[in-house]
């Protein structure tokens, strides 16, 4: 058996599957893709819903930024590029019925000159600023699922 490199990924938005749940923390490999991460989160909540009904977004509470991740992207690699884990997060969302899974993206440029992609169909706020490392939810090991 060969060990793979990996790390901890927090996925917020569990309340769309179970009322009162803030997030799940999962130990994943650097080769775990978004589609597999969605399946893992659904499994953590004992959900029998199809993974096609959900998407994962990369969001920032400080930059008014969000991006819907493609199924073949690697969340751990994306997370490792964040300047700070305090201001970025992954969020699980239920897909809006009637809107196709593949949505158009808008490329925009920040004042720094960096290009980023934003979802065209509006934004919703996660409110990460209200969650701090001192919150009990961040210190509870029950929220971890190890694979």
Secondary structure, 3 states (H helix, E strand, C coil): CCCCCEEEEEEECHHHCCCCCCEEEEEEECCCCHHHHHHHHHHHCCCCCCHHHEEEEEEECCCCEEEECCCCCCHHHHHHCCCCCCCEEEEEEECCCCCCCCCCEEEEECCCCCEEEEECCCCCCCCHHHCCCCCHHHHCHHHEEEC
